[in-house]
Amino acid sequence: MTNMEKLPTKIRVSLGTAIVIGLIKGKLDAAPTTAYLMTYRRGKCTANCGFCPQARESSSRADMLSRISWPVFPTQRVIESLEKAVVDGKIKRICIQALNYPEVFTELLAFVKAIRHRVNAPISISCQPLNKENLRLLAEAGVERVGIALDAATEPLFDKVKGTLAGGPYVWKKQFRLLDEAVKIFGKGKVSTHLIVGLGETEREMVETIQQCVDMGVLPALFAFTPIAGTVLENNPQPPIEKYRRIQTARHLIVNGMARYENMRFDENGCIVDFGVNRETLLSIVEGGKPFLTSGCPNCNRPYYNEKPSGPLYNYPRRLSEKEILLAKMELGLA
């Protein structure tokens, strides 16, 4: 490791991950199967996304991302704990979330190299790599998958919540170019993007963007908008669970090549009225429960990023019970 890639002494760890890998004591309703880490800096991100507690102008707590708290630990202690947790089979993947700040990329490379040296688990990075050279450096350092977030389903919403209108550095067309470059470097299915339901899009707009991503070889992971105190969007509501279930179902069908956006039908408000498959196929998929699980990299279950454990659960971090599948069928109007 060069001096340019000096390993930072501290790193944030999601609360659930910290419990699973033995950094703190606590009880978990659902244990994360991926270890979630986040780059640490004094202060907030230089970006200004309207939904994010790490945004430059947010007054949210600095240890929050979505509705999860991320305490700070010494980097070496975290790496040692990860090594043991992977050997013990508690952790299957490591995901590093990166804020935006000038030194972030060299710090990311240092984290990846240090973890790869000690820990035998695939690494995902969720970041804004800014150019294809950085993407190549991540791949060469041993990153298995990379995530570049779109978050919003349309260009006007993107500009409003994280682009120029929000005072942010991101540009819709540039994000797509970066996703395309990432697929060339990492391969189809090894690049993901985050899409947040509930920023003002219609179901039609979200499903069309999901299809566009899948056609590029990008895996779309769904989140439900979660209002966080201190953010620009703190007073916006979460999306109706029925809307989220329809989009989850459409995503599952598209990702698995069972239907396409062009074959789905929507009403005058852009709501899905036909998924482009027969009722028997639809019921079979819904009754399996898979559309409603957390979507993302393999072994990513992200417990309670979008919801309180008391529910409603937008993304289930584990297999659904029969009662929960019946509830999902009711939410989809199939029961």
N, C-alpha and C positions, 0 to 999 in steps of 0.2 A: 504494500500500500504506500503510495507516495505522500509527500507532505501536503500536496494539493487535496488529497482525499483523507485528511486526518479524521479519525473516527470521533464524532461528538461524544461527550462524556455522559449525556443524558438523552433519554428517549421516552416518549409517552406510550403507555400501554392501556388498552381498553380495560375497564374495570373487570369484566367477565374473564378476559384473557389473564389478567393479573391473578385472579382467583384460581383458574385452571392450572397455571404454571407454577403456583405456589409462592407468588410474591406477597400476597396478602391472604388473610383468611376470610371466608364468606360462603354463603349458600347460594346456589344457582338453581333456578327453575329449569333452565335449559343451558347447558354448557356449550360455549363456542368450540367448534372443531377446527377452525382456523384461528391462528394467533394474530390479533390485530394490533399493529404498532403505528405510531404517528410521530413524524419528525417534531423535535422540540425546538422552540425558540422563545425568547422573552418577547411578548407582544403577539400581535395577530398576523394573519395572512396579508400579503399585499393585494390580493384580489378582494372583491367586494360583493360576493354573491348574496342575494337578498334573503335566502333561506338559511344561511350558514352562520353559526355562532362564532366561527373563526374569521368572519369577514372583517376587513379593515375598519369599517365604521360601525360594527355591531357593538352593543354594550353588554353582550352575553359574557358568561364566565369563560376565561381563557382555557379551561380544561375540558370544555364541551365540544363534541362533534355529534351532530344530530341530537338525540336525547341521551347519549351515553357520556359518562365522565371518563377522562383519560389521565390518571395520575402519572407523575414523572418518576422514573427510576434510573439508577446508574446503568449505562449501556451494557457493560460487561456482566453485571448481575443478570440482566434480562437475557443475554445470549446464553449464559450458563443454564438458566432456568428453562429456556427453550430447548436446549440440547437434551436435557433430561426428560422434558414433557414429550418430545418427539420419540425418544427411545421407549418411553412408557406407553406410547400409542394414544396419548391424550390429544395431541395436536397433529393434524395431517397436512397443514399448509401454513405459510406465513405471509401475511399481507401487510405491506407498509403503505400507509396513507401519507401523502406529502402535501404540506402547505406550500404556498408560493412565497419565496423570499430569495434574495440574490444568491445565497450559498447553498440552496437546497439540493441542487443536482449533485455537486461534489459530495455532500453529506450522504445522499441516497446511495451513491456508488460505494462509499466507505461502509455504510451499513450492510449492503448486499454482500460485499466481499468478506466482511467479518462474520456474518451469519453463515455464508456458504462454507467458510473455513471450519466451522464447528458443528453445524446443524445439517442433518440429512433430510431436508424437506423442500418441496417446491416453493418458490417465492413468487408472489404477485406484487406488482407495484401499481398503486393508484395515484397518478400524478399528471402534471402538465409538462411534458418533456420539451416542448417548445420547438424542437427541430429533429430531423431524422438522424442526425449524427448522435444526438443524445439517446435516441431509441436504440441505435446500434450498440452504443456503449453499455446500455442496460442489458441487452441480450448477451454481449460478450462477457459481462460480469456474472452471468448465470441466472438472470431473471427468466422465469418460465413464461409468465403471462404479464401483460400490461393493460391497465385500464385508463382510458381517457374520457372524462365525463362530458356528455352533452347536457344532461340534466333536463333541459327543456325540449319539448317535442317540435317546436317551430322556431324559425328564425326571429320573428318579432318577439316572442316570449323569451328566447335566449338573450336577445339584446336587452330586454327589460330587466331580467333577473340576474344576469351575470356578465353581460357584454357592455357595450359603450354607454347605454342609457343608465346602467347601474354603476358606472364609474369603474368598470372592470377591464382587464386586459384581453378578454377572450373574444374571438371572432368566429361566428358560425361556420363559414366556409373553411376557415383555417383548421377548425376542429375536425372536420370531415377529411381534409387533406392529411392531417396527422394520423387519423384512424386508418386511412388507406396506406400510408407509409408504414404504420405499425404492422398491418397485416402482411405486407411484403417482407418485413424483417422477422416477425415472430411466427407467421403462418395463420391460415384461416382457423377460426375457433380459439385462437390463443390471445385474442384481443377482445376486450370487453368495453362497454360504455354503460354509464348509469343514466337512467331516465326516471324522472320524478313525476308521478301522476298527481295532478291537483294544482298545477301552476296556472291553470286557465285554459288548457287545451281541451279539444273535443276528443272523444274516443277515436273517431276517424283519424284525426291528426296524429295521435299517439301510435295507432296501429300502422299507419303509413310509414312513420319513422322507424318503427320496429322492423318492418319489412325491408326498408332501405338499408338498415344496419346488417340484417341477416344476409341480404344479397351481397354485401361487401365482404362477408366473412367475419363480421363483428358480432359478438354475443351481447345482446342487450339485457341488463339487469334492472329489474323494476324496484322502485322505492315509492312509498306513499308520502306525499308532502306532510311534514310534521312541523307545526308552529312552535318556535323556540323563543322564549322571552329575550328581548334585547336585539332581535333581528328585524330587518325592514319588514318582513312578511309575518311578524309575530301574531297579527290579528286575523290572518287568513285562516279559513277552516281546513281541516283534513278532507280529502275527497270522500264522497259517499262510498261505502264498502261495496255496494252493488256495481258501481262504475269500475272500481278496482278489480273485482272478481272477473268482470267481462274482459278487461284488458289483460289480466293474467292468463285467462283461457285463450284469448287470441294469440298472445305471445307464445304460449306453449305449443299451439298448433303450428305457428309460423316457424319457430326455432326447430321443431322436429319434422319439418317438411310435410305436414299433414294438410295444410291449407295455406292460401296466400291472401294478402290484403285485397287483391283485385277481385277475389271470389266471395268476399264478405259483403254483407249489405248493412247499410246504416240508415237511420231515420233522418228527418229534417233537422234534428238537433245534433246529428253526428254520433248518435248512440248505436251500438252494435245491435242489430236485430236478427242477423243470420251469420253464423261463423264459417259458412262455406263447407260444412261437413254435415252428414245426415245425423238425425237425432240419436240413433243407436251409438254411433262413434263418439258423439259429444258426451253422452251419458257415461260411456265406458271410461273416457278420459277423466271426467269430473269425479267419478266414483273411485278412481285410483288415487286422487288427491294431489298428484304431482304438480299441477299448475299453480297451486297455492303455497308451495314451499318457497323459501328464500331462493331467489335466482342469482346466479353469478358464477364465479370460478368453482371447480370441483371442491367439495368439502367446505364450502362457505355457507354457514347457516345464520350468521349475523343476528343473534337473538336480540329482539326488542330495540332495534334501531328506530323503528317507525311507530312503536306502540307500547303501551304499558302492559305488563304481564297479565293484568286483569282483562285486557282486550278492549275493543275488537282487534284480533290479530290479522293484520294485513298480509304479512309474510310469516308462515309457520316455520319455526326453526327445527322441527321434528315431524315425524309422520303424523298425519291427522287421525283422530279417533273417528269412530263411526258417527258419533254425534256431530263432530265438526264437519264431516263430509256432508251430512244431511243439511247442516246449516249453510254450507257453501252452495249446495243445490238450490236451497230456498233463495239465497241471495242472487242466484243466476236465473231464478224463475223456472227451475226445472223440477221442483218437488211439488 
